[in-house]
Amino acid sequence: MPNIKSAKKRVKTAQRNALRNTNMRSAMRTAIRAVREAIQAGDSAAALAKLPAAFSRIDKAVKRKIIHRNAAARYKSRLAAKIKAI
């Protein structure tokens, strides 16, 4: 545990940010999973309806630097390709 006041504050801040990042990453993955499940079920209408929410979660994760922008592009591209295939 740090002794300096500013270092103690940084520990708290890092914990708070880590929790926020974990929650956002989890929400993003849940949105992606919902689209993938709709695709597996063969329900293109449901997949298309859930796609904007997944894209939004992915974009917000990029904006807050939780994932890399190229990873986001890869996720979005693969989801769109899977929807197009069904």
PyMOL Python script that loads the backbone (N, CA, C, O; Angstrom):
from pymol import cmd

cmd.read_pdbstr("""\
ATOM      1  N   MET A   1       0.852  -1.182   0.000  1.00  0.00           N
ATOM      2  CA  MET A   1       0.000   0.000   0.000  1.00  0.00           C
ATOM      3  C   MET A   1       0.891   1.237   0.000  1.00  0.00           C
ATOM      4  O   MET A   1       1.865   1.302   0.751  1.00  0.00           O
ATOM      5  N   PRO A   2       0.567   2.204  -0.828  1.00  0.00           N
ATOM      6  CA  PRO A   2       1.406   3.404  -0.902  1.00  0.00           C
ATOM      7  C   PRO A   2       1.293   4.266   0.354  1.00  0.00           C
ATOM      8  O   PRO A   2       0.294   4.230   1.073  1.00  0.00           O
ATOM      9  N   ASN A   3       2.335   5.028   0.585  1.00  0.00           N
ATOM     10  CA  ASN A   3       2.370   5.928   1.739  1.00  0.00           C
ATOM     11  C   ASN A   3       2.022   7.358   1.359  1.00  0.00           C
ATOM     12  O   ASN A   3       1.508   8.116   2.182  1.00  0.00           O
ATOM     13  N   ILE A   4       2.297   7.723   0.130  1.00  0.00           N
ATOM     14  CA  ILE A   4       2.078   9.094  -0.313  1.00  0.00           C
ATOM     15  C   ILE A   4       0.608   9.291  -0.667  1.00  0.00           C
ATOM     16  O   ILE A   4      -0.029   8.418  -1.257  1.00  0.00           O
ATOM     17  N   LYS A   5       0.087  10.455  -0.295  1.00  0.00           N
ATOM     18  CA  LYS A   5      -1.345  10.734  -0.467  1.00  0.00           C
ATOM     19  C   LYS A   5      -1.777  10.639  -1.937  1.00  0.00           C
ATOM     20  O   LYS A   5      -2.818  10.059  -2.245  1.00  0.00           O
ATOM     21  N   SER A   6      -0.983  11.203  -2.827  1.00  0.00           N
ATOM     22  CA  SER A   6      -1.351  11.179  -4.249  1.00  0.00           C
ATOM     23  C   SER A   6      -1.325   9.751  -4.806  1.00  0.00           C
ATOM     24  O   SER A   6      -2.127   9.397  -5.670  1.00  0.00           O
ATOM     25  N   ALA A   7      -0.393   8.940  -4.299  1.00  0.00           N
ATOM     26  CA  ALA A   7      -0.317   7.552  -4.748  1.00  0.00           C
ATOM     27  C   ALA A   7      -1.526   6.762  -4.249  1.00  0.00           C
ATOM     28  O   ALA A   7      -2.041   5.900  -4.963  1.00  0.00           O
ATOM     29  N   LYS A   8      -1.978   7.048  -3.035  1.00  0.00           N
ATOM     30  CA  LYS A   8      -3.188   6.398  -2.502  1.00  0.00           C
ATOM     31  C   LYS A   8      -4.393   6.737  -3.374  1.00  0.00           C
ATOM     32  O   LYS A   8      -5.228   5.885  -3.679  1.00  0.00           O
ATOM     33  N   LYS A   9      -4.456   8.013  -3.767  1.00  0.00           N
ATOM     34  CA  LYS A   9      -5.564   8.456  -4.614  1.00  0.00           C
ATOM     35  C   LYS A   9      -5.518   7.746  -5.973  1.00  0.00           C
ATOM     36  O   LYS A   9      -6.558   7.366  -6.511  1.00  0.00           O
ATOM     37  N   ARG A  10      -4.328   7.572  -6.516  1.00  0.00           N
ATOM     38  CA  ARG A  10      -4.199   6.900  -7.802  1.00  0.00           C
ATOM     39  C   ARG A  10      -4.649   5.440  -7.719  1.00  0.00           C
ATOM     40  O   ARG A  10      -5.220   4.910  -8.673  1.00  0.00           O
ATOM     41  N   VAL A  11      -4.393   4.794  -6.587  1.00  0.00           N
ATOM     42  CA  VAL A  11      -4.834   3.414  -6.394  1.00  0.00           C
ATOM     43  C   VAL A  11      -6.358   3.353  -6.436  1.00  0.00           C
ATOM     44  O   VAL A  11      -6.941   2.496  -7.100  1.00  0.00           O
ATOM     45  N   LYS A  12      -6.990   4.277  -5.713  1.00  0.00           N
ATOM     46  CA  LYS A  12      -8.465   4.318  -5.712  1.00  0.00           C
ATOM     47  C   LYS A  12      -9.002   4.600  -7.109  1.00  0.00           C
ATOM     48  O   LYS A  12      -9.952   3.960  -7.560  1.00  0.00           O
ATOM     49  N   THR A  13      -8.388   5.559  -7.785  1.00  0.00           N
ATOM     50  CA  THR A  13      -8.830   5.921  -9.129  1.00  0.00           C
ATOM     51  C   THR A  13      -8.667   4.746 -10.091  1.00  0.00           C
ATOM     52  O   THR A  13      -9.545   4.481 -10.913  1.00  0.00           O
ATOM     53  N   ALA A  14      -7.553   4.053  -9.983  1.00  0.00           N
ATOM     54  CA  ALA A  14      -7.305   2.914 -10.862  1.00  0.00           C
ATOM     55  C   ALA A  14      -8.331   1.810 -10.615  1.00  0.00           C
ATOM     56  O   ALA A  14      -8.804   1.180 -11.562  1.00  0.00           O
ATOM     57  N   GLN A  15      -8.674   1.574  -9.357  1.00  0.00           N
ATOM     58  CA  GLN A  15      -9.689   0.561  -9.043  1.00  0.00           C
ATOM     59  C   GLN A  15     -11.050   0.941  -9.608  1.00  0.00           C
ATOM     60  O   GLN A  15     -11.758   0.101 -10.163  1.00  0.00           O
ATOM     61  N   ARG A  16     -11.410   2.212  -9.463  1.00  0.00           N
ATOM     62  CA  ARG A  16     -12.693   2.693  -9.978  1.00  0.00           C
ATOM     63  C   ARG A  16     -12.739   2.564 -11.503  1.00  0.00           C
ATOM     64  O   ARG A  16     -13.741   2.122 -12.065  1.00  0.00           O
ATOM     65  N   ASN A  17     -11.648   2.955 -12.164  1.00  0.00           N
ATOM     66  CA  ASN A  17     -11.604   2.875 -13.617  1.00  0.00           C
ATOM     67  C   ASN A  17     -11.623   1.428 -14.102  1.00  0.00           C
ATOM     68  O   ASN A  17     -12.259   1.112 -15.107  1.00  0.00           O
ATOM     69  N   ALA A  18     -10.922   0.550 -13.378  1.00  0.00           N
ATOM     70  CA  ALA A  18     -10.910  -0.864 -13.754  1.00  0.00           C
ATOM     71  C   ALA A  18     -12.305  -1.462 -13.662  1.00  0.00           C
ATOM     72  O   ALA A  18     -12.700  -2.251 -14.520  1.00  0.00           O
ATOM     73  N   LEU A  19     -13.048  -1.095 -12.635  1.00  0.00           N
ATOM     74  CA  LEU A  19     -14.414  -1.577 -12.482  1.00  0.00           C
ATOM     75  C   LEU A  19     -15.300  -1.080 -13.622  1.00  0.00           C
ATOM     76  O   LEU A  19     -16.101  -1.837 -14.173  1.00  0.00           O
ATOM     77  N   ARG A  20     -15.150   0.194 -13.969  1.00  0.00           N
ATOM     78  CA  ARG A  20     -15.936   0.762 -15.061  1.00  0.00           C
ATOM     79  C   ARG A  20     -15.582   0.084 -16.379  1.00  0.00           C
ATOM     80  O   ARG A  20     -16.465  -0.241 -17.172  1.00  0.00           O
ATOM     81  N   ASN A  21     -14.292  -0.128 -16.610  1.00  0.00           N
ATOM     82  CA  ASN A  21     -13.863  -0.783 -17.853  1.00  0.00           C
ATOM     83  C   ASN A  21     -14.396  -2.207 -17.938  1.00  0.00           C
ATOM     84  O   ASN A  21     -14.829  -2.650 -19.002  1.00  0.00           O
ATOM     85  N   THR A  22     -14.364  -2.926 -16.814  1.00  0.00           N
ATOM     86  CA  THR A  22     -14.871  -4.294 -16.787  1.00  0.00           C
ATOM     87  C   THR A  22     -16.357  -4.320 -17.114  1.00  0.00           C
ATOM     88  O   THR A  22     -16.816  -5.165 -17.884  1.00  0.00           O
ATOM     89  N   ASN A  23     -17.106  -3.397 -16.528  1.00  0.00           N
ATOM     90  CA  ASN A  23     -18.549  -3.346 -16.783  1.00  0.00           C
ATOM     91  C   ASN A  23     -18.848  -3.022 -18.241  1.00  0.00           C
ATOM     92  O   ASN A  23     -19.733  -3.626 -18.846  1.00  0.00           O
ATOM     93  N   MET A  24     -18.110  -2.070 -18.804  1.00  0.00           N
ATOM     94  CA  MET A  24     -18.347  -1.696 -20.199  1.00  0.00           C
ATOM     95  C   MET A  24     -17.966  -2.832 -21.139  1.00  0.00           C
ATOM     96  O   MET A  24     -18.677  -3.097 -22.108  1.00  0.00           O
ATOM     97  N   ARG A  25     -16.851  -3.507 -20.863  1.00  0.00           N
ATOM     98  CA  ARG A  25     -16.420  -4.618 -21.702  1.00  0.00           C
ATOM     99  C   ARG A  25     -17.448  -5.745 -21.641  1.00  0.00           C
ATOM    100  O   ARG A  25     -17.754  -6.373 -22.655  1.00  0.00           O
ATOM    101  N   SER A  26     -17.977  -5.993 -20.447  1.00  0.00           N
ATOM    102  CA  SER A  26     -18.978  -7.039 -20.273  1.00  0.00           C
ATOM    103  C   SER A  26     -20.256  -6.700 -21.039  1.00  0.00           C
ATOM    104  O   SER A  26     -20.836  -7.567 -21.692  1.00  0.00           O
ATOM    105  N   ALA A  27     -20.693  -5.448 -20.962  1.00  0.00           N
ATOM    106  CA  ALA A  27     -21.897  -5.028 -21.682  1.00  0.00           C
ATOM    107  C   ALA A  27     -21.702  -5.156 -23.190  1.00  0.00           C
ATOM    108  O   ALA A  27     -22.613  -5.558 -23.913  1.00  0.00           O
ATOM    109  N   MET A  28     -20.508  -4.811 -23.652  1.00  0.00           N
ATOM    110  CA  MET A  28     -20.203  -4.931 -25.079  1.00  0.00           C
ATOM    111  C   MET A  28     -20.267  -6.393 -25.514  1.00  0.00           C
ATOM    112  O   MET A  28     -20.868  -6.719 -26.538  1.00  0.00           O
ATOM    113  N   ARG A  29     -19.647  -7.263 -24.733  1.00  0.00           N
ATOM    114  CA  ARG A  29     -19.637  -8.684 -25.078  1.00  0.00           C
ATOM    115  C   ARG A  29     -21.042  -9.282 -25.033  1.00  0.00           C
ATOM    116  O   ARG A  29     -21.374 -10.156 -25.834  1.00  0.00           O
ATOM    117  N   THR A  30     -21.858  -8.816 -24.106  1.00  0.00           N
ATOM    118  CA  THR A  30     -23.245  -9.296 -24.014  1.00  0.00           C
ATOM    119  C   THR A  30     -24.026  -8.893 -25.260  1.00  0.00           C
ATOM    120  O   THR A  30     -24.796  -9.691 -25.795  1.00  0.00           O
ATOM    121  N   ALA A  31     -23.831  -7.657 -25.726  1.00  0.00           N
ATOM    122  CA  ALA A  31     -24.522  -7.185 -26.928  1.00  0.00           C
ATOM    123  C   ALA A  31     -24.074  -7.985 -28.147  1.00  0.00           C
ATOM    124  O   ALA A  31     -24.892  -8.335 -28.999  1.00  0.00           O
ATOM    125  N   ILE A  32     -22.781  -8.270 -28.230  1.00  0.00           N
ATOM    126  CA  ILE A  32     -22.266  -9.065 -29.346  1.00  0.00           C
ATOM    127  C   ILE A  32     -22.837 -10.475 -29.287  1.00  0.00           C
ATOM    128  O   ILE A  32     -23.221 -11.038 -30.313  1.00  0.00           O
ATOM    129  N   ARG A  33     -22.891 -11.046 -28.083  1.00  0.00           N
ATOM    130  CA  ARG A  33     -23.422 -12.392 -27.903  1.00  0.00           C
ATOM    131  C   ARG A  33     -24.889 -12.459 -28.331  1.00  0.00           C
ATOM    132  O   ARG A  33     -25.317 -13.448 -28.926  1.00  0.00           O
ATOM    133  N   ALA A  34     -25.657 -11.412 -28.031  1.00  0.00           N
ATOM    134  CA  ALA A  34     -27.076 -11.398 -28.401  1.00  0.00           C
ATOM    135  C   ALA A  34     -27.233 -11.458 -29.918  1.00  0.00           C
ATOM    136  O   ALA A  34     -28.110 -12.153 -30.430  1.00  0.00           O
ATOM    137  N   VAL A  35     -26.385 -10.730 -30.628  1.00  0.00           N
ATOM    138  CA  VAL A  35     -26.442 -10.750 -32.094  1.00  0.00           C
ATOM    139  C   VAL A  35     -26.053 -12.131 -32.609  1.00  0.00           C
ATOM    140  O   VAL A  35     -26.708 -12.676 -33.497  1.00  0.00           O
ATOM    141  N   ARG A  36     -24.972 -12.700 -32.044  1.00  0.00           N
ATOM    142  CA  ARG A  36     -24.520 -14.025 -32.491  1.00  0.00           C
ATOM    143  C   ARG A  36     -25.566 -15.096 -32.235  1.00  0.00           C
ATOM    144  O   ARG A  36     -25.745 -15.995 -33.057  1.00  0.00           O
ATOM    145  N   GLU A  37     -26.255 -15.012 -31.113  1.00  0.00           N
ATOM    146  CA  GLU A  37     -27.304 -15.995 -30.808  1.00  0.00           C
ATOM    147  C   GLU A  37     -28.461 -15.877 -31.785  1.00  0.00           C
ATOM    148  O   GLU A  37     -29.031 -16.887 -32.199  1.00  0.00           O
ATOM    149  N   ALA A  38     -28.812 -14.648 -32.156  1.00  0.00           N
ATOM    150  CA  ALA A  38     -29.877 -14.452 -33.139  1.00  0.00           C
ATOM    151  C   ALA A  38     -29.456 -15.009 -34.497  1.00  0.00           C
ATOM    152  O   ALA A  38     -30.270 -15.584 -35.221  1.00  0.00           O
ATOM    153  N   ILE A  39     -28.193 -14.836 -34.832  1.00  0.00           N
ATOM    154  CA  ILE A  39     -27.678 -15.363 -36.101  1.00  0.00           C
ATOM    155  C   ILE A  39     -27.724 -16.895 -36.084  1.00  0.00           C
ATOM    156  O   ILE A  39     -28.142 -17.520 -37.058  1.00  0.00           O
ATOM    157  N   GLN A  40     -27.291 -17.493 -34.971  1.00  0.00           N
ATOM    158  CA  GLN A  40     -27.305 -18.954 -34.869  1.00  0.00           C
ATOM    159  C   GLN A  40     -28.713 -19.513 -34.950  1.00  0.00           C
ATOM    160  O   GLN A  40     -28.928 -20.600 -35.488  1.00  0.00           O
ATOM    161  N   ALA A  41     -29.677 -18.764 -34.411  1.00  0.00           N
ATOM    162  CA  ALA A  41     -31.063 -19.201 -34.467  1.00  0.00           C
ATOM    163  C   ALA A  41     -31.638 -19.027 -35.871  1.00  0.00           C
ATOM    164  O   ALA A  41     -32.718 -19.536 -36.170  1.00  0.00           O
ATOM    165  N   GLY A  42     -30.917 -18.310 -36.730  1.00  0.00           N
ATOM    166  CA  GLY A  42     -31.378 -18.086 -38.093  1.00  0.00           C
ATOM    167  C   GLY A  42     -32.378 -16.959 -38.211  1.00  0.00           C
ATOM    168  O   GLY A  42     -33.046 -16.824 -39.236  1.00  0.00           O
ATOM    169  N   ASP A  43     -32.490 -16.152 -37.177  1.00  0.00           N
ATOM    170  CA  ASP A  43     -33.450 -15.047 -37.154  1.00  0.00           C
ATOM    171  C   ASP A  43     -32.763 -13.763 -37.603  1.00  0.00           C
ATOM    172  O   ASP A  43     -32.224 -13.019 -36.784  1.00  0.00           O
ATOM    173  N   SER A  44     -32.784 -13.511 -38.889  1.00  0.00           N
ATOM    174  CA  SER A  44     -32.079 -12.347 -39.424  1.00  0.00           C
ATOM    175  C   SER A  44     -32.713 -11.034 -38.981  1.00  0.00           C
ATOM    176  O   SER A  44     -32.013 -10.039 -38.797  1.00  0.00           O
ATOM    177  N   ALA A  45     -34.031 -11.024 -38.808  1.00  0.00           N
ATOM    178  CA  ALA A  45     -34.704  -9.795 -38.371  1.00  0.00           C
ATOM    179  C   ALA A  45     -34.262  -9.410 -36.963  1.00  0.00           C
ATOM    180  O   ALA A  45     -33.984  -8.241 -36.693  1.00  0.00           O
ATOM    181  N   ALA A  46     -34.198 -10.389 -36.069  1.00  0.00           N
ATOM    182  CA  ALA A  46     -33.758 -10.106 -34.698  1.00  0.00           C
ATOM    183  C   ALA A  46     -32.292  -9.707 -34.679  1.00  0.00           C
ATOM    184  O   ALA A  46     -31.899  -8.816 -33.926  1.00  0.00           O
ATOM    185  N   ALA A  47     -31.481 -10.359 -35.503  1.00  0.00           N
ATOM    186  CA  ALA A  47     -30.052 -10.025 -35.560  1.00  0.00           C
ATOM    187  C   ALA A  47     -29.863  -8.593 -36.050  1.00  0.00           C
ATOM    188  O   ALA A  47     -29.053  -7.842 -35.505  1.00  0.00           O
ATOM    189  N   LEU A  48     -30.619  -8.222 -37.086  1.00  0.00           N
ATOM    190  CA  LEU A  48     -30.528  -6.851 -37.604  1.00  0.00           C
ATOM    191  C   LEU A  48     -31.012  -5.830 -36.583  1.00  0.00           C
ATOM    192  O   LEU A  48     -30.493  -4.716 -36.519  1.00  0.00           O
ATOM    193  N   ALA A  49     -32.009  -6.212 -35.784  1.00  0.00           N
ATOM    194  CA  ALA A  49     -32.531  -5.298 -34.769  1.00  0.00           C
ATOM    195  C   ALA A  49     -31.529  -5.093 -33.636  1.00  0.00           C
ATOM    196  O   ALA A  49     -31.466  -4.009 -33.056  1.00  0.00           O
ATOM    197  N   LYS A  50     -30.749  -6.119 -33.318  1.00  0.00           N
ATOM    198  CA  LYS A  50     -29.792  -6.041 -32.216  1.00  0.00           C
ATOM    199  C   LYS A  50     -28.438  -5.495 -32.658  1.00  0.00           C
ATOM    200  O   LYS A  50     -27.616  -5.130 -31.818  1.00  0.00           O
ATOM    201  N   LEU A  51     -28.202  -5.437 -33.942  1.00  0.00           N
ATOM    202  CA  LEU A  51     -26.904  -5.001 -34.458  1.00  0.00           C
ATOM    203  C   LEU A  51     -26.550  -3.553 -34.087  1.00  0.00           C
ATOM    204  O   LEU A  51     -25.419  -3.308 -33.667  1.00  0.00           O
ATOM    205  N   PRO A  52     -27.468  -2.584 -34.224  1.00  0.00           N
ATOM    206  CA  PRO A  52     -27.100  -1.209 -33.852  1.00  0.00           C
ATOM    207  C   PRO A  52     -26.689  -1.062 -32.384  1.00  0.00           C
ATOM    208  O   PRO A  52     -25.791  -0.281 -32.068  1.00  0.00           O
ATOM    209  N   ALA A  53     -27.333  -1.798 -31.501  1.00  0.00           N
ATOM    210  CA  ALA A  53     -26.971  -1.733 -30.082  1.00  0.00           C
ATOM    211  C   ALA A  53     -25.567  -2.288 -29.863  1.00  0.00           C
ATOM    212  O   ALA A  53     -24.791  -1.745 -29.077  1.00  0.00           O
ATOM    213  N   ALA A  54     -25.247  -3.372 -30.563  1.00  0.00           N
ATOM    214  CA  ALA A  54     -23.908  -3.952 -30.440  1.00  0.00           C
ATOM    215  C   ALA A  54     -22.859  -2.997 -31.001  1.00  0.00           C
ATOM    216  O   ALA A  54     -21.805  -2.810 -30.394  1.00  0.00           O
ATOM    217  N   PHE A  55     -23.140  -2.394 -32.151  1.00  0.00           N
ATOM    218  CA  PHE A  55     -22.199  -1.443 -32.740  1.00  0.00           C
ATOM    219  C   PHE A  55     -21.987  -0.250 -31.814  1.00  0.00           C
ATOM    220  O   PHE A  55     -20.869   0.247 -31.676  1.00  0.00           O
ATOM    221  N   SER A  56     -23.064   0.203 -31.183  1.00  0.00           N
ATOM    222  CA  SER A  56     -22.961   1.329 -30.260  1.00  0.00           C
ATOM    223  C   SER A  56     -22.067   0.992 -29.075  1.00  0.00           C
ATOM    224  O   SER A  56     -21.215   1.792 -28.687  1.00  0.00           O
ATOM    225  N   ARG A  57     -22.262  -0.194 -28.500  1.00  0.00           N
ATOM    226  CA  ARG A  57     -21.426  -0.628 -27.369  1.00  0.00           C
ATOM    227  C   ARG A  57     -19.959  -0.737 -27.777  1.00  0.00           C
ATOM    228  O   ARG A  57     -19.062  -0.351 -27.027  1.00  0.00           O
ATOM    229  N   ILE A  58     -19.731  -1.267 -28.972  1.00  0.00           N
ATOM    230  CA  ILE A  58     -18.357  -1.404 -29.459  1.00  0.00           C
ATOM    231  C   ILE A  58     -17.716  -0.030 -29.636  1.00  0.00           C
ATOM    232  O   ILE A  58     -16.576   0.190 -29.229  1.00  0.00           O
ATOM    233  N   ASP A  59     -18.462   0.892 -30.248  1.00  0.00           N
ATOM    234  CA  ASP A  59     -17.929   2.238 -30.480  1.00  0.00           C
ATOM    235  C   ASP A  59     -17.647   2.977 -29.172  1.00  0.00           C
ATOM    236  O   ASP A  59     -16.661   3.707 -29.070  1.00  0.00           O
ATOM    237  N   LYS A  60     -18.509   2.787 -28.178  1.00  0.00           N
ATOM    238  CA  LYS A  60     -18.280   3.436 -26.885  1.00  0.00           C
ATOM    239  C   LYS A  60     -17.040   2.865 -26.194  1.00  0.00           C
ATOM    240  O   LYS A  60     -16.304   3.590 -25.526  1.00  0.00           O
ATOM    241  N   ALA A  61     -16.821   1.570 -26.360  1.00  0.00           N
ATOM    242  CA  ALA A  61     -15.629   0.957 -25.776  1.00  0.00           C
ATOM    243  C   ALA A  61     -14.361   1.514 -26.428  1.00  0.00           C
ATOM    244  O   ALA A  61     -13.346   1.706 -25.759  1.00  0.00           O
ATOM    245  N   VAL A  62     -14.426   1.769 -27.726  1.00  0.00           N
ATOM    246  CA  VAL A  62     -13.282   2.358 -28.415  1.00  0.00           C
ATOM    247  C   VAL A  62     -13.063   3.787 -27.943  1.00  0.00           C
ATOM    248  O   VAL A  62     -11.932   4.205 -27.696  1.00  0.00           O
ATOM    249  N   LYS A  63     -14.146   4.522 -27.820  1.00  0.00           N
ATOM    250  CA  LYS A  63     -14.039   5.921 -27.411  1.00  0.00           C
ATOM    251  C   LYS A  63     -13.398   6.062 -26.036  1.00  0.00           C
ATOM    252  O   LYS A  63     -12.671   7.021 -25.777  1.00  0.00           O
ATOM    253  N   ARG A  64     -13.670   5.107 -25.162  1.00  0.00           N
ATOM    254  CA  ARG A  64     -13.100   5.152 -23.807  1.00  0.00           C
ATOM    255  C   ARG A  64     -11.813   4.338 -23.689  1.00  0.00           C
ATOM    256  O   ARG A  64     -11.304   4.102 -22.594  1.00  0.00           O
ATOM    257  N   LYS A  65     -11.301   3.914 -24.851  1.00  0.00           N
ATOM    258  CA  LYS A  65     -10.023   3.192 -24.949  1.00  0.00           C
ATOM    259  C   LYS A  65     -10.005   1.887 -24.164  1.00  0.00           C
ATOM    260  O   LYS A  65      -8.988   1.519 -23.576  1.00  0.00           O
ATOM    261  N   ILE A  66     -11.132   1.195 -24.161  1.00  0.00           N
ATOM    262  CA  ILE A  66     -11.220  -0.110 -23.507  1.00  0.00           C
ATOM    263  C   ILE A  66     -10.758  -1.195 -24.473  1.00  0.00           C
ATOM    264  O   ILE A  66     -10.140  -2.178 -24.065  1.00  0.00           O
ATOM    265  N   ILE A  67     -11.062  -1.011 -25.756  1.00  0.00           N
ATOM    266  CA  ILE A  67     -10.543  -1.904 -26.782  1.00  0.00           C
ATOM    267  C   ILE A  67      -9.901  -1.051 -27.869  1.00  0.00           C
ATOM    268  O   ILE A  67     -10.184   0.142 -27.977  1.00  0.00           O
ATOM    269  N   HIS A  68      -9.043  -1.660 -28.667  1.00  0.00           N
ATOM    270  CA  HIS A  68      -8.368  -0.964 -29.757  1.00  0.00           C
ATOM    271  C   HIS A  68      -9.343  -0.761 -30.918  1.00  0.00           C
ATOM    272  O   HIS A  68     -10.257  -1.560 -31.124  1.00  0.00           O
ATOM    273  N   ARG A  69      -9.137   0.298 -31.657  1.00  0.00           N
ATOM    274  CA  ARG A  69     -10.061   0.603 -32.759  1.00  0.00           C
ATOM    275  C   ARG A  69     -10.035  -0.463 -33.840  1.00  0.00           C
ATOM    276  O   ARG A  69     -11.055  -0.715 -34.482  1.00  0.00           O
ATOM    277  N   ASN A  70      -8.900  -1.087 -34.049  1.00  0.00           N
ATOM    278  CA  ASN A  70      -8.841  -2.151 -35.056  1.00  0.00           C
ATOM    279  C   ASN A  70      -9.599  -3.391 -34.584  1.00  0.00           C
ATOM    280  O   ASN A  70     -10.210  -4.092 -35.390  1.00  0.00           O
ATOM    281  N   ALA A  71      -9.560  -3.657 -33.290  1.00  0.00           N
ATOM    282  CA  ALA A  71     -10.331  -4.776 -32.746  1.00  0.00           C
ATOM    283  C   ALA A  71     -11.820  -4.502 -32.919  1.00  0.00           C
ATOM    284  O   ALA A  71     -12.590  -5.402 -33.253  1.00  0.00           O
ATOM    285  N   ALA A  72     -12.217  -3.258 -32.692  1.00  0.00           N
ATOM    286  CA  ALA A  72     -13.622  -2.888 -32.864  1.00  0.00           C
ATOM    287  C   ALA A  72     -14.047  -3.069 -34.317  1.00  0.00           C
ATOM    288  O   ALA A  72     -15.130  -3.583 -34.595  1.00  0.00           O
ATOM    289  N   ALA A  73     -13.193  -2.647 -35.234  1.00  0.00           N
ATOM    290  CA  ALA A  73     -13.504  -2.791 -36.654  1.00  0.00           C
ATOM    291  C   ALA A  73     -13.645  -4.274 -37.011  1.00  0.00           C
ATOM    292  O   ALA A  73     -14.507  -4.654 -37.804  1.00  0.00           O
ATOM    293  N   ARG A  74     -12.793  -5.096 -36.419  1.00  0.00           N
ATOM    294  CA  ARG A  74     -12.859  -6.537 -36.676  1.00  0.00           C
ATOM    295  C   ARG A  74     -14.168  -7.128 -36.162  1.00  0.00           C
ATOM    296  O   ARG A  74     -14.817  -7.908 -36.859  1.00  0.00           O
ATOM    297  N   TYR A  75     -14.560  -6.753 -34.927  1.00  0.00           N
ATOM    298  CA  TYR A  75     -15.815  -7.247 -34.362  1.00  0.00           C
ATOM    299  C   TYR A  75     -17.000  -6.848 -35.244  1.00  0.00           C
ATOM    300  O   TYR A  75     -17.860  -7.671 -35.556  1.00  0.00           O
ATOM    301  N   LYS A  76     -17.031  -5.583 -35.636  1.00  0.00           N
ATOM    302  CA  LYS A  76     -18.148  -5.076 -36.423  1.00  0.00           C
ATOM    303  C   LYS A  76     -18.196  -5.733 -37.803  1.00  0.00           C
ATOM    304  O   LYS A  76     -19.267  -6.078 -38.302  1.00  0.00           O
ATOM    305  N   SER A  77     -17.041  -5.896 -38.398  1.00  0.00           N
ATOM    306  CA  SER A  77     -16.971  -6.509 -39.717  1.00  0.00           C
ATOM    307  C   SER A  77     -17.448  -7.954 -39.691  1.00  0.00           C
ATOM    308  O   SER A  77     -18.195  -8.388 -40.568  1.00  0.00           O
ATOM    309  N   ARG A  78     -17.016  -8.688 -38.687  1.00  0.00           N
ATOM    310  CA  ARG A  78     -17.403 -10.104 -38.605  1.00  0.00           C
ATOM    311  C   ARG A  78     -18.892 -10.254 -38.326  1.00  0.00           C
ATOM    312  O   ARG A  78     -19.540 -11.143 -38.878  1.00  0.00           O
ATOM    313  N   LEU A  79     -19.441  -9.391 -37.471  1.00  0.00           N
ATOM    314  CA  LEU A  79     -20.885  -9.459 -37.215  1.00  0.00           C
ATOM    315  C   LEU A  79     -21.667  -9.160 -38.493  1.00  0.00           C
ATOM    316  O   LEU A  79     -22.619  -9.865 -38.828  1.00  0.00           O
ATOM    317  N   ALA A  80     -21.254  -8.108 -39.202  1.00  0.00           N
ATOM    318  CA  ALA A  80     -21.958  -7.727 -40.430  1.00  0.00           C
ATOM    319  C   ALA A  80     -21.858  -8.838 -41.476  1.00  0.00           C
ATOM    320  O   ALA A  80     -22.822  -9.112 -42.191  1.00  0.00           O
ATOM    321  N   ALA A  81     -20.705  -9.467 -41.560  1.00  0.00           N
ATOM    322  CA  ALA A  81     -20.529 -10.549 -42.546  1.00  0.00           C
ATOM    323  C   ALA A  81     -21.395 -11.741 -42.204  1.00  0.00           C
ATOM    324  O   ALA A  81     -21.952 -12.375 -43.100  1.00  0.00           O
ATOM    325  N   LYS A  82     -21.522 -12.059 -40.926  1.00  0.00           N
ATOM    326  CA  LYS A  82     -22.349 -13.191 -40.522  1.00  0.00           C
ATOM    327  C   LYS A  82     -23.823 -12.922 -40.795  1.00  0.00           C
ATOM    328  O   LYS A  82     -24.561 -13.816 -41.209  1.00  0.00           O
ATOM    329  N   ILE A  83     -24.242 -11.689 -40.560  1.00  0.00           N
ATOM    330  CA  ILE A  83     -25.639 -11.342 -40.837  1.00  0.00           C
ATOM    331  C   ILE A  83     -25.905 -11.403 -42.344  1.00  0.00           C
ATOM    332  O   ILE A  83     -26.951 -11.882 -42.782  1.00  0.00           O
ATOM    333  N   LYS A  84     -24.960 -10.919 -43.115  1.00  0.00           N
ATOM    334  CA  LYS A  84     -25.114 -10.923 -44.567  1.00  0.00           C
ATOM    335  C   LYS A  84     -25.189 -12.363 -45.105  1.00  0.00           C
ATOM    336  O   LYS A  84     -25.854 -12.625 -46.108  1.00  0.00           O
ATOM    337  N   ALA A  85     -24.502 -13.284 -44.427  1.00  0.00           N
ATOM    338  CA  ALA A  85     -24.459 -14.677 -44.889  1.00  0.00           C
ATOM    339  C   ALA A  85     -25.791 -15.396 -44.687  1.00  0.00           C
ATOM    340  O   ALA A  85     -26.084 -16.354 -45.403  1.00  0.00           O
ATOM    341  N   ILE A  86     -26.609 -14.946 -43.716  1.00  0.00           N
ATOM    342  CA  ILE A  86     -27.877 -15.660 -43.480  1.00  0.00           C
ATOM    343  C   ILE A  86     -29.028 -15.071 -44.262  1.00  0.00           C
ATOM    344  O   ILE A  86     -30.153 -15.561 -44.168  1.00  0.00           O
TER     345      ILE A  86
END
""", "prot")
cmd.dss("prot")
cmd.show_as("cartoon", "prot")
cmd.util.cbc("prot")
cmd.orient("prot")
